[in-house]
């Protein structure tokens, strides 16, 4: 059997000064644990200057204070994913990518097909622009009244040359050269 010895507060008064606080009290343990928890929380909430996350470079290009809404396309202002229509140039041996059927593109308006906005500002004149808004990478969603509109922040672009007509976009939509090949608008 083990003897249990208890100490009274008066026993502490006779200890050496260096040993007076050598034992852990519940208060000291809890205060230390709280400080450690707060340090971990602050470290987890901080950002790293060398990271690649959302706020990793607040002055750089990967910082987005107002991200594009879910479902809008990525900022890939280039090729790939073009829509082909049946018949015409695609079956006739021509390797040009079909962007839209000419009959689908209204005069004074346009259509959004694949990665492009195909417009017809004047009868028989076809243009194609990237569908990715130059402001924050949202996809434009409407062609009406001579303008291409972005739903995210209200940027508008000309159907004639893709230039900015309104909104926060810093530059116009990139243009892709096209031509009429039979009944289809294709990349030139």
N, C-alpha and C positions, 0 to 999 in steps of 0.2 A: 504494500500500500504506500502511496506517495503522500507526503505532507504538503499541504497547500499553505503557503505563507502569504499573508496579506500585509500591505504597507499602509500606513496612515499618512495623511498630509504632513504631519510633523516629521516623518522620516525623510522627506524631501529637503527639508531645511538644512540637514546636516551633511548633504552630499557636496561633493566638489563642484565648483561652478561649471567646469567643462562637461559634467555629466548631468547637469540639471535639466536639460531639454533633450537628452539623448533618446528617450523613449517616445514612441509614436502615440499620439492621442487620436481619438476618433475625429476631432475637429481638424487636425493637421492632415490626416489621410483624406478626408472629404474635400478639403480645400485644394490639396494637390491633384486629386482626381478631377475636380472641376476645372482647374487651370489647364490640365492636359486635354480635357474634352474641348474646351474653348479654343485651344491652339489647333487641334485637329480640325475643328469646324471651320476656322478661319483659313487654314491651309487648303481645305477642300473647296471653299468658295472662291478662292483667289484665282487669278489667271496667270498663265505662264507666258513669258515673252517669247519663248521659242516653240510654243505649241502650234498645232494646226486647227484648233477648235474654233467655235463660233466667234469668240471675242479675243482670239489669240493676238491679233494685231490691230488695236483700235485705230491706228492711223493708216492701215494698209487696205488692200483691195478685198480681203476676205471678211471685212467687218460690214455687217448689214444691220443698221438700226431699225429698219422696217423690212423684214424679210418678205419675199414674194409669197403669196398665199399658196396653200397646199393645192396641188393639182396643176399648177402652172408649170410649163416646161422648163428644162434647164437652159442656161444661156449658151446654147450651141448655135451660133449664127452661121453654121455651114451646112454642107451637103448631107447626104445619107437620108434614108427614109422617104424618098420622093414617091409620090403617088403616080402610078401608071394607069392609064385607061385602056380599055380593050381596043384592039385593032390598030389601024393607022401606022405610024412610024415605028412603033415597037415591033410589029410583026413584019414590016417591010424590010427588015435587015438593018435599019438605021439604029445606031447605038446611042443616040441622044436621049437623055432622060426626059420623059414626058412629065410636065408639071401640072397641066390641066388641059381639058378639052376646051378649045376656043369657044364653043357654043355655051359653055358654063360660065364664062367670064362676061358680065354685063358691061356695055359701053358706059363709061362714067363711073364704074364701080370695080369690084374685084371679088375674088374668092380666096379663102385660105385653104391650101392643100399641102399636106406633108409639112415640110419646114419652111414653106414659102407663102407669100401673099402675091397672087398673080392679079394684075390690074389691067384694065383697058381704058386709059384716060381719053382716047379718041378712037373712033371706029377703025379697026385694023392695026392699032398700035398697042402692043403688049409690053408690060414691064413685070419684073419679078423682084421681090425684096425678101429679106429674112423676116420671119414672123416674130423674132425675138426683139422685144423693146430694148432700146439702148440705155434706158434709165436704170432698171434693176433686174433685167432678164426675164420679165414676165412675157408670156405669149400674147400678141395682139389677138383680139377676138371678133372684130367687126370692121367691115368696109361699108361706109355709107356717106353720102353727101360729099364725095370727093376726098374723104379722109379715111385713114386706117387708124383705128382706135385701140388703145391699151386699157384694159379694165382696172389695172392695179392702182395707177396714180394719175390717170387722165391724159397721158401723152397722146398727141395726134400727129399723123404723118401724111404727107401729100401722096396721092395715088400716082402722080406724074413723075416724081423723082425721089420719093422717100424722105424728103426733107421734113424737119420738125415744123409743125403748124401750131402747136400749143402744148402746154404741160412741161414737166420737169426734164424731159429727155435732153441729154447734152448734145446729141448729134442724130442725124437721120438714120434710117434703116439701110443697111448694106444692100446694094443692088447686085443682082445676078443677070448676066446677059442672056436674053432669050430671043427666039425667033418662032415664026409660025411655020410648022412643018405639016402640010396637009391640013387636017382638022385639029391638030394639037399644038399647044404652046410647049416648046422644048428648050432645054438649055442650049445656048449657042456655042 
